[in-house]
Amino acid sequence: MKNVTLCYIKNNDKYLMLHRTKKKDDPNEGKWIGVGGHIEEGETPEECVLREVKEETGLNLTSVKLCGLIVFVSDTYETEYMFLFTADAFTGELIKDCNEGDLAWVEKENVMSLPMWEGDREFLPLIMEDDTEFFTMKLVYEGEKLCKVEKKF
């Protein structure tokens, strides 16, 4: 089992999205996702998301909200617990070259049309609402096919 973070950074009506194109053997290759990564030993999810966002984007988050806990169960990959964050304030300048892929500010209404995991389409609408309450969700995959979704609020 692994623990990871993922953050969707909002700026006006745009979200910072990462098109995963650069890592070798990347299970997210070709997909658009938020920014985040693996929680290191002794690190809290909040510390991890701040570190990962800084490393991958150059931005320092100044307003972060933990929105949910997503459990990914797969017949292909190790079970993953993902701490899902949103952010709407930051300092710094966006880096030009991310080692994970290409960063782009995407209009809110265009985010759902990007190539992404099926399960992301389940939780993204929840975090794009202004009054999001904390939620948990279990997503069960067979290969890349989403087979089951369980939401808890």
BELSULQUI-V696131 format. One record per pair of residues at least 6 apart in sequence whose C-alpha atoms are under 6 Angstrom apart, sorted by the first residue. I is the first residue (numbers start at 0). J is the second residue. D is the distance in whole Angstrom. If there is no record, write none. Layout:
I_J_D / I_J_D
//
This chain:
0_77_6 / 0_78_5 / 0_79_6 / 1_79_5 / 2_38_6 / 2_79_6 / 2_80_5 / 2_81_6 / 3_36_5 / 3_37_4 / 3_38_5 / 3_81_5 / 4_35_5 / 4_36_5 / 4_48_6 / 4_81_5 / 4_82_5 / 4_83_6 / 5_33_6 / 5_34_5 / 5_35_4 / 5_83_5 / 6_33_5 / 6_34_5 / 6_35_6 / 6_83_6 / 6_84_4 / 6_85_5 / 7_33_5 / 7_85_5 / 8_14_5 / 8_15_5 / 8_85_6 / 8_86_5 / 8_87_6 / 9_87_5 / 12_106_6 / 12_107_6 / 13_104_6 / 13_105_5 / 13_106_4 / 13_107_5 / 14_104_5 / 14_105_5 / 15_103_6 / 15_104_5 / 16_32_6 / 16_33_5 / 16_102_6 / 16_103_5 / 17_31_5 / 17_32_5 / 17_33_6 / 17_101_6 / 17_102_5 / 18_30_6 / 18_31_4 / 18_100_5 / 18_101_5 / 19_28_5 / 19_29_5 / 19_30_6 / 19_99_6 / 19_100_4 / 20_28_6 / 20_29_6 / 20_100_5 / 21_99_5 / 21_100_5 / 22_99_6 / 30_114_5 / 30_115_5 / 31_115_5 / 35_48_6 / 35_51_5 / 38_47_6 / 53_59_6 / 55_97_6 / 56_93_5 / 56_94_5 / 57_93_5 / 57_94_5 / 58_90_6 / 58_91_5 / 59_89_5 / 59_90_5 / 60_89_4 / 61_88_5 / 61_89_5 / 62_86_6 / 62_87_6 / 62_88_5 / 63_85_6 / 63_86_4 / 64_84_5 / 64_85_5 / 65_83_6 / 65_84_4 / 66_83_6 / 66_84_5 / 66_133_5 / 67_83_5 / 67_133_5 / 67_134_5 / 67_135_5 / 68_81_6 / 68_82_5 / 68_83_6 / 68_135_5 / 69_80_6 / 69_81_5 / 69_135_6 / 69_136_5 / 69_137_6 / 70_79_6 / 70_80_5 / 70_137_5 / 71_78_6 / 71_79_5 / 71_138_5 / 72_78_5 / 72_139_5 / 73_139_6 / 73_140_5 / 73_141_6 / 74_141_5 / 75_142_6 / 134_151_6 / 134_152_5 / 135_151_5 / 136_149_5 / 136_150_4 / 136_151_6 / 137_148_6 / 137_149_5 / 138_147_6 / 138_148_5 / 139_145_6 / 139_146_6 / 139_147_5 / 140_146_5
//
